């Protein structure tokens, strides 16, 4: 099972400080059934800019191999969408998932029009945005999120915590593409949502399309269509993965 939204990489953002804590978090994730992790550290220009990312990634990867944990690690980032986004997209100093998918977020208070504009810029730049923890954006109704999805935006919900009614409905109706842990630490926002994970897995049902069908959103049924790439990511689980 794959976790596409984590802050497991030590010494890069507001996640773990040491490689030992990263390892402990990975072991906790394994207890829930995860064996593959995308290390989507925050990328926020002026605050978190992937300092030490590559070096610490290699250290963590080597440590996992030495301990024979049998897990797969992948690079990634959670890119913050704000007034700097055009410059950030132009510089391309962030890590992309599978060459084109980009985990993104914006402020929970972001107006719908502003958020949609930012996401369109990501799409225009040639990336497929995965909007992280959509349950957090208080100004976005279910219909707003469905509209974003029709534009080509993928939607991600965090596993733990109570969810607004419109998010529960979107889960049941198959509009949510991914679940993810958004794990930040061992004691704070860690892998403690086992029961929620079981519940959400029962709520979601997904169809699949081939990757060459991308862009045919109008032809897709409204119950969680996703690319064949996502199928390979989610082996053994029928759904896809805060700041």
C-alpha positions, 0 to 999 in steps of 0.5 A: 500500500502506498502513501503519497502524502508524507513528511517523513524526511528528516531535517527538511521541513516541519517533519522529523528532525532526525533519521531515527525519527524518520525510521520510527515513523516508517515502522509505524506506517508499516504497521498500518500496511504501508510499504511504499512512501512518497516523501512530499516535504513542504516546498514553500518559497522563502520558507522551505526550499528543499535544503538538505533534501537530496542528501537526507533522502540518500541517508534515509534510503540507505538506513532503510536498506541497512535495516532491511525494512523492505520499503520503497521511498520516492521523492516528492514535494507538497508545493504551496500555492500563493503569489509566488507560484508562477515563479516556482513553476518556472524554476522547477526546483521541486520534486514531481511525482512520476514526472508530471503529478504535483502535490499542492496545497494552499491556505485553508482560507483561500477564496475559491476563485484564487485557489482555482486560478492557482490550480489552473496555472499548475495545469497550464505549466504541464503538471497534474495537480493533486490538491492535498487535504481538500477537507481543510478548505472551508470556502470550497463546497462539494460542487467547487471540488467537483468542478476542479476535478473536471478541470483535471485536478486530483483530490486527496483527503487525509486519513485521520480526523473528522470530515465535513459532510460534503467530503464524506459525500464525495468519498462515498460518491467516488470523487476523491482520488487519494487518501494519505497520512500526511504524517509529520511526526511520531507523536504528533500527526503520526500513523495513528489512524488505523480505524479511519483507514479501514472505514474509508477503504470501505467507502471508496470505489474506483474505476480505472482508465489507461494513461493514454486516456488522460484529458478525456475528463468529460468521458469519465464517469463521476465515481473516481476514475484514475490513471493506470499509474495510480493503479500501480501506486495503489496495489492492494487498495482501491483508493488513492492519498496536511500541511 
